[in-house]
Amino acid sequence: MARIVALSIFFLLLGSAAVAAELRGTVLKVKKTENQIVLKTERGEETLLTTKDTKGLENAKEGARVLVTFSEKDGQPKISEIAPEN
């Protein structure tokens, strides 16, 4: 939850424009009922939100290395795409 807050503050500082960002990491948890994915990245654990429009959800399996593209929407970091990392 702290990572959601930290990412939200980051995007607030950037302004209201939607800016896409990327994270590389290993999927630690997939919380389908909460629409969340927890990644282990260089910076630690990152929690991001999925939506009905998130592409590549089938790539979010625990232990998988992924590249996640996300942006700030409604004050939260929401994933637009999850791709396997080669």
Biotite code that builds the C-alpha atoms (Angstrom):
import biotite.structure as struc

atoms = struc.array([
    struc.Atom([0.000, 0.000, 0.000], chain_id="A", res_id=1, res_name="MET", atom_name="CA", element="C"),
    struc.Atom([2.914, 2.306, 0.729], chain_id="A", res_id=2, res_name="ALA", atom_name="CA", element="C"),
    struc.Atom([4.134, 1.847, -2.832], chain_id="A", res_id=3, res_name="ARG", atom_name="CA", element="C"),
    struc.Atom([0.715, 2.856, -4.195], chain_id="A", res_id=4, res_name="ILE", atom_name="CA", element="C"),
    struc.Atom([0.917, 6.045, -2.157], chain_id="A", res_id=5, res_name="VAL", atom_name="CA", element="C"),
    struc.Atom([4.516, 6.694, -3.236], chain_id="A", res_id=6, res_name="ALA", atom_name="CA", element="C"),
    struc.Atom([3.703, 6.166, -6.910], chain_id="A", res_id=7, res_name="LEU", atom_name="CA", element="C"),
    struc.Atom([0.614, 8.377, -6.590], chain_id="A", res_id=8, res_name="SER", atom_name="CA", element="C"),
    struc.Atom([2.690, 11.200, -5.107], chain_id="A", res_id=9, res_name="ILE", atom_name="CA", element="C"),
    struc.Atom([5.237, 10.777, -7.902], chain_id="A", res_id=10, res_name="PHE", atom_name="CA", element="C"),
    struc.Atom([2.570, 11.285, -10.539], chain_id="A", res_id=11, res_name="PHE", atom_name="CA", element="C"),
    struc.Atom([0.982, 14.195, -8.677], chain_id="A", res_id=12, res_name="LEU", atom_name="CA", element="C"),
    struc.Atom([4.323, 15.969, -8.787], chain_id="A", res_id=13, res_name="LEU", atom_name="CA", element="C"),
    struc.Atom([4.485, 15.434, -12.541], chain_id="A", res_id=14, res_name="LEU", atom_name="CA", element="C"),
    struc.Atom([1.185, 17.208, -13.044], chain_id="A", res_id=15, res_name="GLY", atom_name="CA", element="C"),
    struc.Atom([-2.142, 16.131, -14.425], chain_id="A", res_id=16, res_name="SER", atom_name="CA", element="C"),
    struc.Atom([-0.857, 14.779, -17.731], chain_id="A", res_id=17, res_name="ALA", atom_name="CA", element="C"),
    struc.Atom([-1.002, 11.004, -18.001], chain_id="A", res_id=18, res_name="ALA", atom_name="CA", element="C"),
    struc.Atom([2.569, 9.795, -18.308], chain_id="A", res_id=19, res_name="VAL", atom_name="CA", element="C"),
    struc.Atom([3.288, 6.158, -19.024], chain_id="A", res_id=20, res_name="ALA", atom_name="CA", element="C"),
    struc.Atom([6.056, 4.513, -17.029], chain_id="A", res_id=21, res_name="ALA", atom_name="CA", element="C"),
    struc.Atom([7.587, 1.039, -17.036], chain_id="A", res_id=22, res_name="GLU", atom_name="CA", element="C"),
    struc.Atom([8.659, -1.341, -14.306], chain_id="A", res_id=23, res_name="LEU", atom_name="CA", element="C"),
    struc.Atom([10.600, -4.565, -14.680], chain_id="A", res_id=24, res_name="ARG", atom_name="CA", element="C"),
    struc.Atom([10.295, -7.164, -12.008], chain_id="A", res_id=25, res_name="GLY", atom_name="CA", element="C"),
    struc.Atom([9.150, -10.538, -10.754], chain_id="A", res_id=26, res_name="THR", atom_name="CA", element="C"),
    struc.Atom([5.496, -11.150, -9.959], chain_id="A", res_id=27, res_name="VAL", atom_name="CA", element="C"),
    struc.Atom([5.202, -11.943, -6.251], chain_id="A", res_id=28, res_name="LEU", atom_name="CA", element="C"),
    struc.Atom([1.415, -11.972, -5.916], chain_id="A", res_id=29, res_name="LYS", atom_name="CA", element="C"),
    struc.Atom([-1.649, -11.690, -8.106], chain_id="A", res_id=30, res_name="VAL", atom_name="CA", element="C"),
    struc.Atom([-4.632, -10.463, -6.105], chain_id="A", res_id=31, res_name="LYS", atom_name="CA", element="C"),
    struc.Atom([-7.497, -10.900, -8.571], chain_id="A", res_id=32, res_name="LYS", atom_name="CA", element="C"),
    struc.Atom([-10.283, -9.926, -6.164], chain_id="A", res_id=33, res_name="THR", atom_name="CA", element="C"),
    struc.Atom([-8.463, -6.683, -5.312], chain_id="A", res_id=34, res_name="GLU", atom_name="CA", element="C"),
    struc.Atom([-7.288, -6.040, -8.895], chain_id="A", res_id=35, res_name="ASN", atom_name="CA", element="C"),
    struc.Atom([-3.684, -5.816, -7.737], chain_id="A", res_id=36, res_name="GLN", atom_name="CA", element="C"),
    struc.Atom([-0.341, -7.197, -8.804], chain_id="A", res_id=37, res_name="ILE", atom_name="CA", element="C"),
    struc.Atom([2.671, -7.094, -6.491], chain_id="A", res_id=38, res_name="VAL", atom_name="CA", element="C"),
    struc.Atom([6.073, -6.938, -8.189], chain_id="A", res_id=39, res_name="LEU", atom_name="CA", element="C"),
    struc.Atom([9.562, -7.295, -6.752], chain_id="A", res_id=40, res_name="LYS", atom_name="CA", element="C"),
    struc.Atom([11.687, -4.649, -8.470], chain_id="A", res_id=41, res_name="THR", atom_name="CA", element="C"),
    struc.Atom([15.097, -3.068, -7.901], chain_id="A", res_id=42, res_name="GLU", atom_name="CA", element="C"),
    struc.Atom([13.361, -0.595, -5.559], chain_id="A", res_id=43, res_name="ARG", atom_name="CA", element="C"),
    struc.Atom([11.548, -3.253, -3.523], chain_id="A", res_id=44, res_name="GLY", atom_name="CA", element="C"),
    struc.Atom([7.925, -4.362, -3.649], chain_id="A", res_id=45, res_name="GLU", atom_name="CA", element="C"),
    struc.Atom([5.590, -2.378, -5.896], chain_id="A", res_id=46, res_name="GLU", atom_name="CA", element="C"),
    struc.Atom([1.801, -2.783, -5.860], chain_id="A", res_id=47, res_name="THR", atom_name="CA", element="C"),
    struc.Atom([-0.034, -1.763, -9.018], chain_id="A", res_id=48, res_name="LEU", atom_name="CA", element="C"),
    struc.Atom([-3.689, -1.953, -9.991], chain_id="A", res_id=49, res_name="LEU", atom_name="CA", element="C"),
    struc.Atom([-5.217, -3.778, -12.947], chain_id="A", res_id=50, res_name="THR", atom_name="CA", element="C"),
    struc.Atom([-8.347, -2.714, -14.818], chain_id="A", res_id=51, res_name="THR", atom_name="CA", element="C"),
    struc.Atom([-10.709, -4.319, -17.314], chain_id="A", res_id=52, res_name="LYS", atom_name="CA", element="C"),
    struc.Atom([-8.525, -2.710, -20.013], chain_id="A", res_id=53, res_name="ASP", atom_name="CA", element="C"),
    struc.Atom([-5.208, -4.175, -18.790], chain_id="A", res_id=54, res_name="THR", atom_name="CA", element="C"),
    struc.Atom([-3.597, -6.192, -21.591], chain_id="A", res_id=55, res_name="LYS", atom_name="CA", element="C"),
    struc.Atom([-1.517, -9.301, -20.969], chain_id="A", res_id=56, res_name="GLY", atom_name="CA", element="C"),
    struc.Atom([-3.012, -10.370, -17.648], chain_id="A", res_id=57, res_name="LEU", atom_name="CA", element="C"),
    struc.Atom([-2.223, -13.961, -18.622], chain_id="A", res_id=58, res_name="GLU", atom_name="CA", element="C"),
    struc.Atom([1.484, -13.029, -18.251], chain_id="A", res_id=59, res_name="ASN", atom_name="CA", element="C"),
    struc.Atom([1.029, -12.165, -14.558], chain_id="A", res_id=60, res_name="ALA", atom_name="CA", element="C"),
    struc.Atom([1.871, -15.478, -12.928], chain_id="A", res_id=61, res_name="LYS", atom_name="CA", element="C"),
    struc.Atom([3.680, -15.723, -9.625], chain_id="A", res_id=62, res_name="GLU", atom_name="CA", element="C"),
    struc.Atom([7.421, -16.013, -10.265], chain_id="A", res_id=63, res_name="GLY", atom_name="CA", element="C"),
    struc.Atom([7.224, -14.644, -13.829], chain_id="A", res_id=64, res_name="ALA", atom_name="CA", element="C"),
    struc.Atom([9.626, -11.892, -14.938], chain_id="A", res_id=65, res_name="ARG", atom_name="CA", element="C"),
    struc.Atom([7.579, -9.125, -16.561], chain_id="A", res_id=66, res_name="VAL", atom_name="CA", element="C"),
    struc.Atom([7.688, -5.627, -18.005], chain_id="A", res_id=67, res_name="LEU", atom_name="CA", element="C"),
    struc.Atom([4.719, -3.593, -16.771], chain_id="A", res_id=68, res_name="VAL", atom_name="CA", element="C"),
    struc.Atom([3.546, -0.386, -18.441], chain_id="A", res_id=69, res_name="THR", atom_name="CA", element="C"),
    struc.Atom([1.376, 1.783, -16.221], chain_id="A", res_id=70, res_name="PHE", atom_name="CA", element="C"),
    struc.Atom([0.133, 5.324, -15.796], chain_id="A", res_id=71, res_name="SER", atom_name="CA", element="C"),
    struc.Atom([-1.578, 7.450, -13.215], chain_id="A", res_id=72, res_name="GLU", atom_name="CA", element="C"),
    struc.Atom([-5.368, 7.273, -13.504], chain_id="A", res_id=73, res_name="LYS", atom_name="CA", element="C"),
    struc.Atom([-7.812, 8.444, -10.867], chain_id="A", res_id=74, res_name="ASP", atom_name="CA", element="C"),
    struc.Atom([-4.925, 9.090, -8.492], chain_id="A", res_id=75, res_name="GLY", atom_name="CA", element="C"),
    struc.Atom([-3.610, 5.491, -8.658], chain_id="A", res_id=76, res_name="GLN", atom_name="CA", element="C"),
    struc.Atom([-0.952, 3.640, -10.675], chain_id="A", res_id=77, res_name="PRO", atom_name="CA", element="C"),
    struc.Atom([-2.960, 1.497, -13.108], chain_id="A", res_id=78, res_name="LYS", atom_name="CA", element="C"),
    struc.Atom([-1.437, -1.104, -15.416], chain_id="A", res_id=79, res_name="ILE", atom_name="CA", element="C"),
    struc.Atom([-2.078, -0.776, -19.137], chain_id="A", res_id=80, res_name="SER", atom_name="CA", element="C"),
    struc.Atom([0.029, -3.775, -20.212], chain_id="A", res_id=81, res_name="GLU", atom_name="CA", element="C"),
    struc.Atom([1.934, -6.727, -18.762], chain_id="A", res_id=82, res_name="ILE", atom_name="CA", element="C"),
    struc.Atom([4.502, -8.318, -21.078], chain_id="A", res_id=83, res_name="ALA", atom_name="CA", element="C"),
    struc.Atom([6.870, -11.224, -20.432], chain_id="A", res_id=84, res_name="PRO", atom_name="CA", element="C"),
    struc.Atom([10.457, -10.125, -20.042], chain_id="A", res_id=85, res_name="GLU", atom_name="CA", element="C"),
    struc.Atom([12.884, -11.921, -22.333], chain_id="A", res_id=86, res_name="ASN", atom_name="CA", element="C"),
])
